Amino acid sequence: MASIDLDKVLDKAWAEKSLPEILAAPVSALKGVSDRDGELLDEAFGVKTVSDLAGLKYARWAQALAALDTSAK
């Protein structure tokens, strides 16, 4: 089972929310992502929520390519 320290990846206001609430949250709920970053992600890719970002095909492609890179391990 996967786990994550929510305090490390979410702004304080979101750390105690339920997973469905977090997935529906604006991407600015992620620590280090500003409201302006969220606006730019929306303009560029139509990403409005954390769930949208998780499903962004470009991010998934990049993750898959990085996973193939055995030289970094």
All heavy atoms as TSV, in Angstrom:
chain	resi	resn	atom	element	x	y	z
A	1	MET	N	N	0.847	-1.190	0.000
A	1	MET	CA	C	0.000	0.000	0.000
A	1	MET	C	C	0.889	1.249	0.000
A	1	MET	O	O	1.813	1.370	0.782
A	1	MET	CB	C	-0.912	-0.026	1.213
A	1	MET	CG	C	-1.782	1.167	1.308
A	1	MET	SD	S	-2.938	0.964	2.674
A	1	MET	CE	C	-3.899	2.403	2.431
A	2	ALA	N	N	0.583	2.184	-0.849
A	2	ALA	CA	C	1.343	3.432	-0.950
A	2	ALA	C	C	0.920	4.384	0.164
A	2	ALA	O	O	-0.241	4.417	0.572
A	2	ALA	CB	C	1.112	4.074	-2.304
A	3	SER	N	N	1.888	5.151	0.649
A	3	SER	CA	C	1.568	6.174	1.641
A	3	SER	C	C	2.401	7.412	1.328
A	3	SER	O	O	3.403	7.338	0.618
A	3	SER	CB	C	1.852	5.685	3.053
A	3	SER	OG	O	3.226	5.499	3.249
A	4	ILE	N	N	1.945	8.529	1.884
A	4	ILE	CA	C	2.631	9.793	1.643
A	4	ILE	C	C	2.424	10.676	2.873
A	4	ILE	O	O	1.356	10.636	3.500
A	4	ILE	CB	C	2.102	10.473	0.354
A	4	ILE	CG1	C	2.952	11.652	-0.024
A	4	ILE	CG2	C	0.651	10.852	0.477
A	4	ILE	CD1	C	2.674	12.172	-1.425
A	5	ASP	N	N	3.432	11.436	3.227
A	5	ASP	CA	C	3.332	12.383	4.328
A	5	ASP	C	C	2.671	13.654	3.783
A	5	ASP	O	O	3.321	14.449	3.103
A	5	ASP	CB	C	4.716	12.675	4.888
A	5	ASP	CG	C	4.675	13.591	6.106
A	5	ASP	OD1	O	3.601	14.161	6.408
A	5	ASP	OD2	O	5.727	13.738	6.742
A	6	LEU	N	N	1.392	13.806	4.071
A	6	LEU	CA	C	0.625	14.919	3.509
A	6	LEU	C	C	1.167	16.275	3.934
A	6	LEU	O	O	1.075	17.246	3.186
A	6	LEU	CB	C	-0.849	14.792	3.877
A	6	LEU	CG	C	-1.565	13.563	3.304
A	6	LEU	CD1	C	-3.026	13.542	3.743
A	6	LEU	CD2	C	-1.457	13.519	1.790
A	7	ASP	N	N	1.761	16.356	5.133
A	7	ASP	CA	C	2.337	17.617	5.587
A	7	ASP	C	C	3.496	18.069	4.696
A	7	ASP	O	O	3.775	19.254	4.609
A	7	ASP	CB	C	2.830	17.500	7.029
A	7	ASP	CG	C	1.693	17.384	8.026
A	7	ASP	OD1	O	0.623	17.966	7.768
A	7	ASP	OD2	O	1.875	16.710	9.058
A	8	LYS	N	N	4.139	17.129	4.033
A	8	LYS	CA	C	5.275	17.467	3.176
A	8	LYS	C	C	4.863	17.875	1.770
A	8	LYS	O	O	5.630	18.510	1.066
A	8	LYS	CB	C	6.242	16.287	3.090
A	8	LYS	CG	C	6.983	16.052	4.378
A	8	LYS	CD	C	8.009	14.971	4.234
A	8	LYS	CE	C	8.752	14.781	5.548
A	8	LYS	NZ	N	9.765	13.737	5.447
A	9	VAL	N	N	3.675	17.498	1.344
A	9	VAL	CA	C	3.271	17.778	-0.039
A	9	VAL	C	C	2.095	18.741	-0.171
A	9	VAL	O	O	1.811	19.210	-1.275
A	9	VAL	CB	C	2.958	16.470	-0.812
A	9	VAL	CG1	C	4.173	15.577	-0.889
A	9	VAL	CG2	C	1.785	15.729	-0.217
A	10	LEU	N	N	1.419	19.049	0.925
A	10	LEU	CA	C	0.250	19.931	0.863
A	10	LEU	C	C	0.451	21.169	1.722
A	10	LEU	O	O	1.125	21.116	2.755
A	10	LEU	CB	C	-0.995	19.198	1.365
A	10	LEU	CG	C	-1.461	17.995	0.568
A	10	LEU	CD1	C	-2.589	17.291	1.317
A	10	LEU	CD2	C	-1.906	18.390	-0.822
A	11	ASP	N	N	-0.155	22.272	1.306
A	11	ASP	CA	C	-0.220	23.445	2.158
A	11	ASP	C	C	-0.992	23.069	3.421
A	11	ASP	O	O	-1.854	22.181	3.394
A	11	ASP	CB	C	-0.908	24.607	1.445
A	11	ASP	CG	C	-0.018	25.286	0.424
A	11	ASP	OD1	O	1.220	25.111	0.493
A	11	ASP	OD2	O	-0.551	26.001	-0.442
A	12	LYS	N	N	-0.699	23.757	4.521
A	12	LYS	CA	C	-1.305	23.429	5.826
A	12	LYS	C	C	-2.827	23.320	5.773
A	12	LYS	O	O	-3.413	22.452	6.402
A	12	LYS	CB	C	-0.925	24.477	6.867
A	12	LYS	CG	C	0.423	24.280	7.464
A	12	LYS	CD	C	0.634	25.296	8.584
A	12	LYS	CE	C	1.979	25.079	9.234
A	12	LYS	NZ	N	2.211	26.015	10.325
A	13	ALA	N	N	-3.458	24.197	5.041
A	13	ALA	CA	C	-4.923	24.232	4.990
A	13	ALA	C	C	-5.513	22.949	4.410
A	13	ALA	O	O	-6.682	22.644	4.647
A	13	ALA	CB	C	-5.397	25.423	4.177
A	14	TRP	N	N	-4.726	22.183	3.681
A	14	TRP	CA	C	-5.232	20.990	3.014
A	14	TRP	C	C	-4.794	19.684	3.661
A	14	TRP	O	O	-5.323	18.619	3.358
A	14	TRP	CB	C	-4.812	20.999	1.550
A	14	TRP	CG	C	-5.483	22.094	0.799
A	14	TRP	CD1	C	-5.017	23.342	0.552
A	14	TRP	CD2	C	-6.797	22.061	0.246
A	14	TRP	NE1	N	-5.942	24.083	-0.135
A	14	TRP	CE2	C	-7.050	23.320	-0.337
A	14	TRP	CE3	C	-7.788	21.083	0.171
A	14	TRP	CZ2	C	-8.247	23.624	-0.978
A	14	TRP	CZ3	C	-8.979	21.393	-0.463
A	14	TRP	CH2	C	-9.197	22.649	-1.021
A	15	ALA	N	N	-3.853	19.723	4.578
A	15	ALA	CA	C	-3.252	18.512	5.146
A	15	ALA	C	C	-4.241	17.619	5.898
A	15	ALA	O	O	-4.042	16.412	5.979
A	15	ALA	CB	C	-2.080	18.874	6.044
A	16	GLU	N	N	-5.298	18.186	6.425
A	16	GLU	CA	C	-6.267	17.400	7.199
A	16	GLU	C	C	-7.520	17.044	6.394
A	16	GLU	O	O	-8.445	16.449	6.929
A	16	GLU	CB	C	-6.674	18.161	8.467
A	16	GLU	CG	C	-5.509	18.444	9.403
A	16	GLU	CD	C	-4.869	17.160	9.952
A	16	GLU	OE1	O	-5.599	16.213	10.259
A	16	GLU	OE2	O	-3.627	17.131	10.058
A	17	LYS	N	N	-7.538	17.403	5.129
A	17	LYS	CA	C	-8.713	17.133	4.287
A	17	LYS	C	C	-8.741	15.672	3.850
A	17	LYS	O	O	-7.730	14.973	3.873
A	17	LYS	CB	C	-8.702	18.029	3.046
A	17	LYS	CG	C	-8.634	19.503	3.324
A	17	LYS	CD	C	-9.952	20.051	3.795
A	17	LYS	CE	C	-9.860	21.570	3.929
A	17	LYS	NZ	N	-11.067	22.164	4.411
A	18	SER	N	N	-9.888	15.225	3.392
A	18	SER	CA	C	-10.031	13.862	2.879
A	18	SER	C	C	-9.398	13.765	1.498
A	18	SER	O	O	-9.204	14.780	0.817
A	18	SER	CB	C	-11.514	13.492	2.790
A	18	SER	OG	O	-12.141	14.235	1.745
A	19	LEU	N	N	-9.065	12.558	1.086
A	19	LEU	CA	C	-8.458	12.364	-0.228
A	19	LEU	C	C	-9.346	12.893	-1.352
A	19	LEU	O	O	-8.842	13.591	-2.238
A	19	LEU	CB	C	-8.103	10.894	-0.446
A	19	LEU	CG	C	-7.336	10.591	-1.720
A	19	LEU	CD1	C	-6.053	11.399	-1.816
A	19	LEU	CD2	C	-7.045	9.110	-1.821
A	20	PRO	N	N	-10.656	12.634	-1.340
A	20	PRO	CA	C	-11.489	13.217	-2.409
A	20	PRO	C	C	-11.430	14.749	-2.437
A	20	PRO	O	O	-11.411	15.348	-3.510
A	20	PRO	CB	C	-12.904	12.724	-2.081
A	20	PRO	CG	C	-12.690	11.443	-1.333
A	20	PRO	CD	C	-11.438	11.690	-0.514
A	21	GLU	N	N	-11.385	15.376	-1.260
A	21	GLU	CA	C	-11.281	16.844	-1.210
A	21	GLU	C	C	-9.939	17.308	-1.774
A	21	GLU	O	O	-9.886	18.300	-2.507
A	21	GLU	CB	C	-11.424	17.343	0.223
A	21	GLU	CG	C	-12.815	17.229	0.788
A	21	GLU	CD	C	-12.865	17.607	2.254
A	21	GLU	OE1	O	-12.146	16.994	3.063
A	21	GLU	OE2	O	-13.642	18.530	2.577
A	22	ILE	N	N	-8.869	16.599	-1.443
A	22	ILE	CA	C	-7.542	16.966	-1.927
A	22	ILE	C	C	-7.468	16.820	-3.441
A	22	ILE	O	O	-6.947	17.689	-4.135
A	22	ILE	CB	C	-6.457	16.119	-1.237
A	22	ILE	CG1	C	-6.379	16.471	0.256
A	22	ILE	CG2	C	-5.109	16.316	-1.911
A	22	ILE	CD1	C	-5.574	15.483	1.085
A	23	LEU	N	N	-7.994	15.736	-3.975
A	23	LEU	CA	C	-7.961	15.521	-5.422
A	23	LEU	C	C	-8.775	16.564	-6.176
A	23	LEU	O	O	-8.436	16.919	-7.306
A	23	LEU	CB	C	-8.429	14.109	-5.764
A	23	LEU	CG	C	-7.486	12.994	-5.322
A	23	LEU	CD1	C	-8.134	11.631	-5.557
A	23	LEU	CD2	C	-6.148	13.084	-6.024
A	24	ALA	N	N	-9.820	17.077	-5.548
A	24	ALA	CA	C	-10.664	18.104	-6.170
A	24	ALA	C	C	-10.134	19.516	-5.924
A	24	ALA	O	O	-10.639	20.477	-6.507
A	24	ALA	CB	C	-12.096	17.994	-5.641
A	25	ALA	N	N	-9.095	19.627	-5.090
A	25	ALA	CA	C	-8.541	20.933	-4.736
A	25	ALA	C	C	-7.793	21.546	-5.910
A	25	ALA	O	O	-7.299	20.837	-6.791
A	25	ALA	CB	C	-7.582	20.770	-3.550
A	26	PRO	N	N	-7.664	22.868	-5.900
A	26	PRO	CA	C	-6.826	23.509	-6.927
A	26	PRO	C	C	-5.383	23.061	-6.746
A	26	PRO	O	O	-4.967	22.714	-5.633
A	26	PRO	CB	C	-6.996	25.000	-6.642
A	26	PRO	CG	C	-7.484	25.091	-5.243
A	26	PRO	CD	C	-8.231	23.826	-4.954
A	27	VAL	N	N	-4.614	23.071	-7.821
A	27	VAL	CA	C	-3.224	22.622	-7.740
A	27	VAL	C	C	-2.404	23.454	-6.752
A	27	VAL	O	O	-1.396	22.979	-6.236
A	27	VAL	CB	C	-2.531	22.573	-9.127
A	27	VAL	CG1	C	-3.134	21.491	-9.983
A	27	VAL	CG2	C	-2.581	23.912	-9.822
A	28	SER	N	N	-2.856	24.651	-6.440
A	28	SER	CA	C	-2.159	25.479	-5.460
A	28	SER	C	C	-2.240	24.894	-4.048
A	28	SER	O	O	-1.557	25.379	-3.143
A	28	SER	CB	C	-2.693	26.906	-5.483
A	28	SER	OG	O	-4.075	26.921	-5.188
A	29	ALA	N	N	-3.032	23.844	-3.847
A	29	ALA	CA	C	-3.065	23.149	-2.559
A	29	ALA	C	C	-1.762	22.379	-2.342
A	29	ALA	O	O	-1.413	22.054	-1.202
A	29	ALA	CB	C	-4.250	22.189	-2.498
A	30	LEU	N	N	-1.032	22.115	-3.419
A	30	LEU	CA	C	0.257	21.425	-3.315
A	30	LEU	C	C	1.315	22.404	-2.837
A	30	LEU	O	O	1.381	23.543	-3.315
A	30	LEU	CB	C	0.662	20.843	-4.671
A	30	LEU	CG	C	-0.269	19.779	-5.236
A	30	LEU	CD1	C	0.113	19.459	-6.670
A	30	LEU	CD2	C	-0.222	18.520	-4.374
A	31	LYS	N	N	2.123	21.968	-1.886
A	31	LYS	CA	C	3.180	22.815	-1.339
A	31	LYS	C	C	4.115	23.242	-2.465
A	31	LYS	O	O	4.558	22.427	-3.265
A	31	LYS	CB	C	3.948	22.047	-0.276
A	31	LYS	CG	C	4.836	22.921	0.573
A	31	LYS	CD	C	5.402	22.152	1.739
A	31	LYS	CE	C	4.369	22.140	2.845
A	31	LYS	NZ	N	4.897	21.684	4.132
A	32	GLY	N	N	4.371	24.529	-2.550
A	32	GLY	CA	C	5.282	25.063	-3.553
A	32	GLY	C	C	4.619	25.473	-4.857
A	32	GLY	O	O	5.271	26.017	-5.738
A	33	VAL	N	N	3.320	25.232	-5.002
A	33	VAL	CA	C	2.596	25.632	-6.209
A	33	VAL	C	C	1.756	26.866	-5.869
A	33	VAL	O	O	0.853	26.803	-5.030
A	33	VAL	CB	C	1.694	24.499	-6.750
A	33	VAL	CG1	C	0.945	24.960	-7.989
A	33	VAL	CG2	C	2.508	23.247	-7.038
A	34	SER	N	N	2.073	27.968	-6.501
A	34	SER	CA	C	1.361	29.218	-6.218
A	34	SER	C	C	0.055	29.296	-6.997
A	34	SER	O	O	-0.181	28.503	-7.918
A	34	SER	CB	C	2.242	30.412	-6.591
A	34	SER	OG	O	2.378	30.490	-8.008
A	35	ASP	N	N	-0.760	30.266	-6.635
A	35	ASP	CA	C	-1.994	30.504	-7.394
A	35	ASP	C	C	-1.649	30.818	-8.854
A	35	ASP	O	O	-2.326	30.353	-9.767
A	35	ASP	CB	C	-2.799	31.654	-6.788
A	35	ASP	CG	C	-3.441	31.295	-5.457
A	35	ASP	OD1	O	-3.653	30.102	-5.177
A	35	ASP	OD2	O	-3.733	32.230	-4.680
A	36	ARG	N	N	-0.599	31.598	-9.061
A	36	ARG	CA	C	-0.181	31.945	-10.435
A	36	ARG	C	C	0.272	30.703	-11.186
A	36	ARG	O	O	-0.049	30.549	-12.368
A	36	ARG	CB	C	0.930	32.998	-10.406
A	36	ARG	CG	C	1.403	33.402	-11.788
A	36	ARG	CD	C	0.320	34.122	-12.581
A	36	ARG	NE	N	0.822	34.453	-13.901
A	36	ARG	CZ	C	0.128	34.352	-15.016
A	36	ARG	NH1	N	-1.138	33.964	-14.988
A	36	ARG	NH2	N	0.654	34.660	-16.164
A	37	ASP	N	N	1.012	29.815	-10.526
A	37	ASP	CA	C	1.396	28.545	-11.158
A	37	ASP	C	C	0.150	27.782	-11.597
A	37	ASP	O	O	0.101	27.231	-12.694
A	37	ASP	CB	C	2.199	27.665	-10.191
A	37	ASP	CG	C	3.541	28.240	-9.803
A	37	ASP	OD1	O	4.112	29.035	-10.580
A	37	ASP	OD2	O	4.027	27.888	-8.706
A	38	GLY	N	N	-0.858	27.783	-10.732
A	38	GLY	CA	C	-2.110	27.113	-11.065
A	38	GLY	C	C	-2.786	27.724	-12.282
A	38	GLY	O	O	-3.304	27.018	-13.140
A	39	GLU	N	N	-2.769	29.050	-12.355
A	39	GLU	CA	C	-3.342	29.740	-13.512
A	39	GLU	C	C	-2.601	29.356	-14.793
A	39	GLU	O	O	-3.222	29.116	-15.834
A	39	GLU	CB	C	-3.276	31.251	-13.319
A	39	GLU	CG	C	-4.179	31.781	-12.229
A	39	GLU	CD	C	-3.883	33.233	-11.876
A	39	GLU	OE1	O	-3.043	33.879	-12.556
A	39	GLU	OE2	O	-4.490	33.730	-10.907
A	40	LEU	N	N	-1.280	29.288	-14.709
A	40	LEU	CA	C	-0.477	28.933	-15.888
A	40	LEU	C	C	-0.708	27.482	-16.312
A	40	LEU	O	O	-0.775	27.197	-17.514
A	40	LEU	CB	C	1.006	29.196	-15.617
A	40	LEU	CG	C	1.378	30.670	-15.448
A	40	LEU	CD1	C	2.814	30.806	-14.940
A	40	LEU	CD2	C	1.188	31.430	-16.745
A	41	LEU	N	N	-0.837	26.581	-15.346
A	41	LEU	CA	C	-1.143	25.179	-15.680
A	41	LEU	C	C	-2.508	25.070	-16.350
A	41	LEU	O	O	-2.686	24.289	-17.294
A	41	LEU	CB	C	-1.102	24.306	-14.425
A	41	LEU	CG	C	0.285	23.936	-13.931
A	41	LEU	CD1	C	0.217	23.368	-12.519
A	41	LEU	CD2	C	0.934	22.937	-14.881
A	42	ASP	N	N	-3.453	25.864	-15.879
A	42	ASP	CA	C	-4.784	25.869	-16.489
A	42	ASP	C	C	-4.710	26.401	-17.916
A	42	ASP	O	O	-5.264	25.796	-18.844
A	42	ASP	CB	C	-5.741	26.709	-15.644
A	42	ASP	CG	C	-7.176	26.649	-16.149
A	42	ASP	OD1	O	-7.526	25.742	-16.935
A	42	ASP	OD2	O	-7.963	27.519	-15.736
A	43	GLU	N	N	-4.004	27.510	-18.110
A	43	GLU	CA	C	-3.882	28.100	-19.450
A	43	GLU	C	C	-3.174	27.153	-20.420
A	43	GLU	O	O	-3.583	27.006	-21.569
A	43	GLU	CB	C	-3.106	29.416	-19.384
A	43	GLU	CG	C	-3.862	30.551	-18.744
A	43	GLU	CD	C	-2.989	31.790	-18.549
A	43	GLU	OE1	O	-1.994	31.954	-19.277
A	43	GLU	OE2	O	-3.308	32.594	-17.652
A	44	ALA	N	N	-2.114	26.522	-19.955
A	44	ALA	CA	C	-1.298	25.681	-20.833
A	44	ALA	C	C	-1.916	24.313	-21.086
A	44	ALA	O	O	-1.883	23.815	-22.216
A	44	ALA	CB	C	0.099	25.508	-20.242
A	45	PHE	N	N	-2.484	23.697	-20.045
A	45	PHE	CA	C	-2.902	22.299	-20.163
A	45	PHE	C	C	-4.331	22.024	-19.709
A	45	PHE	O	O	-4.767	20.876	-19.731
A	45	PHE	CB	C	-1.967	21.409	-19.336
A	45	PHE	CG	C	-0.528	21.512	-19.737
A	45	PHE	CD1	C	0.394	22.140	-18.922
A	45	PHE	CD2	C	-0.084	20.978	-20.944
A	45	PHE	CE1	C	1.733	22.236	-19.290
A	45	PHE	CE2	C	1.246	21.071	-21.321
A	45	PHE	CZ	C	2.150	21.698	-20.492
A	46	GLY	N	N	-5.046	23.037	-19.261
A	46	GLY	CA	C	-6.406	22.814	-18.771
A	46	GLY	C	C	-6.433	22.128	-17.418
A	46	GLY	O	O	-7.441	21.542	-17.026
A	47	VAL	N	N	-5.330	22.217	-16.678
A	47	VAL	CA	C	-5.224	21.590	-15.360
A	47	VAL	C	C	-5.768	22.564	-14.315
A	47	VAL	O	O	-5.251	23.665	-14.158
A	47	VAL	CB	C	-3.753	21.232	-15.052
A	47	VAL	CG1	C	-3.583	20.851	-13.590
A	47	VAL	CG2	C	-3.275	20.109	-15.951
A	48	LYS	N	N	-6.819	22.136	-13.620
A	48	LYS	CA	C	-7.435	22.964	-12.593
A	48	LYS	C	C	-7.266	22.354	-11.201
A	48	LYS	O	O	-7.182	23.069	-10.219
A	48	LYS	CB	C	-8.927	23.151	-12.880
A	48	LYS	CG	C	-9.225	23.898	-14.161
A	48	LYS	CD	C	-10.731	24.067	-14.328
A	48	LYS	CE	C	-11.165	24.669	-15.640
A	48	LYS	NZ	N	-10.338	25.611	-16.277
A	49	THR	N	N	-7.262	21.025	-11.114
A	49	THR	CA	C	-7.253	20.348	-9.824
A	49	THR	C	C	-6.030	19.436	-9.673
A	49	THR	O	O	-5.336	19.142	-10.656
A	49	THR	CB	C	-8.508	19.473	-9.666
A	49	THR	OG1	O	-8.435	18.399	-10.616
A	49	THR	CG2	C	-9.794	20.269	-9.854
A	50	VAL	N	N	-5.824	18.988	-8.448
A	50	VAL	CA	C	-4.751	18.034	-8.183
A	50	VAL	C	C	-4.969	16.784	-9.021
A	50	VAL	O	O	-4.033	16.233	-9.600
A	50	VAL	CB	C	-4.683	17.711	-6.673
A	50	VAL	CG1	C	-3.711	16.579	-6.393
A	50	VAL	CG2	C	-4.314	18.963	-5.869
A	51	SER	N	N	-6.199	16.343	-9.137
A	51	SER	CA	C	-6.520	15.170	-9.947
A	51	SER	C	C	-6.187	15.392	-11.420
A	51	SER	O	O	-5.646	14.496	-12.080
A	51	SER	CB	C	-8.001	14.816	-9.788
A	51	SER	OG	O	-8.329	13.681	-10.544
A	52	ASP	N	N	-6.492	16.575	-11.928
A	52	ASP	CA	C	-6.151	16.900	-13.318
A	52	ASP	C	C	-4.639	16.796	-13.536
A	52	ASP	O	O	-4.182	16.259	-14.540
A	52	ASP	CB	C	-6.582	18.331	-13.684
A	52	ASP	CG	C	-8.074	18.536	-13.749
A	52	ASP	OD1	O	-8.830	17.553	-13.856
A	52	ASP	OD2	O	-8.493	19.715	-13.691
A	53	LEU	N	N	-3.871	17.324	-12.576
A	53	LEU	CA	C	-2.414	17.287	-12.691
A	53	LEU	C	C	-1.912	15.845	-12.670
A	53	LEU	O	O	-1.039	15.472	-13.456
A	53	LEU	CB	C	-1.779	18.105	-11.568
A	53	LEU	CG	C	-0.261	18.222	-11.590
A	53	LEU	CD1	C	0.220	18.855	-12.897
A	53	LEU	CD2	C	0.222	19.020	-10.395
A	54	ALA	N	N	-2.482	15.026	-11.805
A	54	ALA	CA	C	-2.076	13.621	-11.718
A	54	ALA	C	C	-2.358	12.874	-13.015
A	54	ALA	O	O	-1.624	11.961	-13.388
A	54	ALA	CB	C	-2.810	12.939	-10.559
A	55	GLY	N	N	-3.398	13.280	-13.709
A	55	GLY	CA	C	-3.767	12.608	-14.949
A	55	GLY	C	C	-3.168	13.222	-16.203
A	55	GLY	O	O	-3.402	12.724	-17.305
A	56	LEU	N	N	-2.382	14.286	-16.050
A	56	LEU	CA	C	-1.801	14.973	-17.201
A	56	LEU	C	C	-0.866	14.023	-17.947
A	56	LEU	O	O	0.132	13.558	-17.406
A	56	LEU	CB	C	-1.044	16.223	-16.737
A	56	LEU	CG	C	-0.443	17.095	-17.828
A	56	LEU	CD1	C	-1.528	17.685	-18.731
A	56	LEU	CD2	C	0.387	18.205	-17.205
A	57	LYS	N	N	-1.194	13.742	-19.186
A	57	LYS	CA	C	-0.433	12.742	-19.939
A	57	LYS	C	C	1.034	13.104	-20.070
A	57	LYS	O	O	1.890	12.225	-20.047
A	57	LYS	CB	C	-1.053	12.493	-21.305
A	57	LYS	CG	C	-0.968	13.650	-22.279
A	57	LYS	CD	C	-1.630	13.299	-23.596
A	57	LYS	CE	C	-1.620	14.476	-24.544
A	57	LYS	NZ	N	-2.342	14.164	-25.783
A	58	TYR	N	N	1.351	14.372	-20.147
A	58	TYR	CA	C	2.749	14.774	-20.285
A	58	TYR	C	C	3.544	14.445	-19.018
A	58	TYR	O	O	4.693	14.028	-19.087
A	58	TYR	CB	C	2.862	16.255	-20.636
A	58	TYR	CG	C	2.046	16.603	-21.863
A	58	TYR	CD1	C	0.895	17.369	-21.762
A	58	TYR	CD2	C	2.410	16.113	-23.114
A	58	TYR	CE1	C	0.128	17.659	-22.894
A	58	TYR	CE2	C	1.654	16.407	-24.249
A	58	TYR	CZ	C	0.509	17.171	-24.123
A	58	TYR	OH	O	-0.247	17.451	-25.225
A	59	ALA	N	N	2.925	14.655	-17.865
A	59	ALA	CA	C	3.578	14.304	-16.600
A	59	ALA	C	C	3.752	12.796	-16.501
A	59	ALA	O	O	4.795	12.312	-16.057
A	59	ALA	CB	C	2.764	14.835	-15.422
A	60	ARG	N	N	2.749	12.038	-16.933
A	60	ARG	CA	C	2.855	10.571	-16.903
A	60	ARG	C	C	3.943	10.083	-17.851
A	60	ARG	O	O	4.691	9.165	-17.528
A	60	ARG	CB	C	1.519	9.938	-17.243
A	60	ARG	CG	C	0.509	10.134	-16.148
A	60	ARG	CD	C	-0.817	9.503	-16.492
A	60	ARG	NE	N	-1.595	9.445	-15.284
A	60	ARG	CZ	C	-2.448	8.497	-15.005
A	60	ARG	NH1	N	-2.651	7.514	-15.852
A	60	ARG	NH2	N	-3.118	8.516	-13.876
A	61	TRP	N	N	4.036	10.687	-19.021
A	61	TRP	CA	C	5.086	10.299	-19.970
A	61	TRP	C	C	6.451	10.563	-19.368
A	61	TRP	O	O	7.362	9.734	-19.470
A	61	TRP	CB	C	4.931	11.052	-21.279
A	61	TRP	CG	C	3.720	10.713	-22.096
A	61	TRP	CD1	C	2.865	9.649	-21.927
A	61	TRP	CD2	C	3.214	11.437	-23.205
A	61	TRP	NE1	N	1.872	9.688	-22.863
A	61	TRP	CE2	C	2.063	10.777	-23.666
A	61	TRP	CE3	C	3.614	12.601	-23.854
A	61	TRP	CZ2	C	1.318	11.220	-24.753
A	61	TRP	CZ3	C	2.866	13.057	-24.931
A	61	TRP	CH2	C	1.738	12.363	-25.377
A	62	ALA	N	N	6.626	11.728	-18.760
A	62	ALA	CA	C	7.904	12.085	-18.153
A	62	ALA	C	C	8.256	11.121	-17.020
A	62	ALA	O	O	9.412	10.700	-16.889
A	62	ALA	CB	C	7.866	13.531	-17.644
A	63	GLN	N	N	7.274	10.744	-16.207
A	63	GLN	CA	C	7.512	9.786	-15.124
A	63	GLN	C	C	7.925	8.430	-15.683
A	63	GLN	O	O	8.836	7.787	-15.151
A	63	GLN	CB	C	6.269	9.626	-14.256
A	63	GLN	CG	C	5.985	10.832	-13.398
A	63	GLN	CD	C	4.673	10.711	-12.651
A	63	GLN	OE1	O	3.794	9.940	-13.014
A	63	GLN	NE2	N	4.534	11.497	-11.596
A	64	ALA	N	N	7.272	7.998	-16.748
A	64	ALA	CA	C	7.607	6.710	-17.364
A	64	ALA	C	C	9.025	6.734	-17.926
A	64	ALA	O	O	9.784	5.769	-17.764
A	64	ALA	CB	C	6.602	6.365	-18.460
A	65	LEU	N	N	9.397	7.819	-18.581
A	65	LEU	CA	C	10.756	7.938	-19.112
A	65	LEU	C	C	11.789	7.929	-17.995
A	65	LEU	O	O	12.833	7.273	-18.100
A	65	LEU	CB	C	10.884	9.196	-19.959
A	65	LEU	CG	C	10.121	9.164	-21.287
A	65	LEU	CD1	C	10.054	10.551	-21.889
A	65	LEU	CD2	C	10.754	8.172	-22.250
A	66	ALA	N	N	11.499	8.649	-16.910
A	66	ALA	CA	C	12.423	8.688	-15.777
A	66	ALA	C	C	12.568	7.298	-15.144
A	66	ALA	O	O	13.659	6.906	-14.733
A	66	ALA	CB	C	11.957	9.708	-14.746
A	67	ALA	N	N	11.479	6.545	-15.095
A	67	ALA	CA	C	11.525	5.201	-14.524
A	67	ALA	C	C	12.378	4.263	-15.366
A	67	ALA	O	O	12.964	3.313	-14.849
A	67	ALA	CB	C	10.113	4.645	-14.378
A	68	LEU	N	N	12.461	4.518	-16.666
A	68	LEU	CA	C	13.273	3.696	-17.559
A	68	LEU	C	C	14.764	3.979	-17.421
A	68	LEU	O	O	15.600	3.177	-17.843
A	68	LEU	CB	C	12.853	3.917	-19.012
A	68	LEU	CG	C	11.487	3.404	-19.411
A	68	LEU	CD1	C	11.141	3.858	-20.817
A	68	LEU	CD2	C	11.424	1.889	-19.290
A	69	ASP	N	N	15.092	5.129	-16.852
A	69	ASP	CA	C	16.498	5.544	-16.743
A	69	ASP	C	C	17.171	4.797	-15.603
A	69	ASP	O	O	17.111	5.210	-14.458
A	69	ASP	CB	C	16.595	7.048	-16.533
A	69	ASP	CG	C	18.030	7.526	-16.440
A	69	ASP	OD1	O	18.950	6.758	-16.776
A	69	ASP	OD2	O	18.234	8.676	-16.008
A	70	THR	N	N	17.836	3.718	-15.928
A	70	THR	CA	C	18.535	2.926	-14.912
A	70	THR	C	C	19.864	3.556	-14.519
A	70	THR	O	O	20.434	3.205	-13.498
A	70	THR	CB	C	18.775	1.488	-15.410
A	70	THR	OG1	O	19.533	1.541	-16.625
A	70	THR	CG2	C	17.465	0.768	-15.638
A	71	SER	N	N	20.364	4.498	-15.304
A	71	SER	CA	C	21.657	5.117	-14.993
A	71	SER	C	C	21.576	6.015	-13.764
A	71	SER	O	O	22.581	6.296	-13.135
A	71	SER	CB	C	22.160	5.927	-16.189
A	71	SER	OG	O	21.323	7.043	-16.430
A	72	ALA	N	N	20.396	6.472	-13.427
A	72	ALA	CA	C	20.239	7.366	-12.281
A	72	ALA	C	C	20.136	6.597	-10.960
A	72	ALA	O	O	20.104	7.196	-9.912
A	72	ALA	CB	C	18.994	8.243	-12.466
A	73	LYS	N	N	20.091	5.293	-11.027
A	73	LYS	CA	C	19.917	4.482	-9.808
A	73	LYS	C	C	21.222	3.946	-9.291
A	73	LYS	O	O	22.196	3.807	-9.873
A	73	LYS	CB	C	18.960	3.343	-10.111
A	73	LYS	CG	C	17.567	3.879	-10.373
A	73	LYS	CD	C	16.614	2.731	-10.641
A	73	LYS	CE	C	15.184	3.193	-10.731
A	73	LYS	NZ	N	14.805	3.965	-11.802
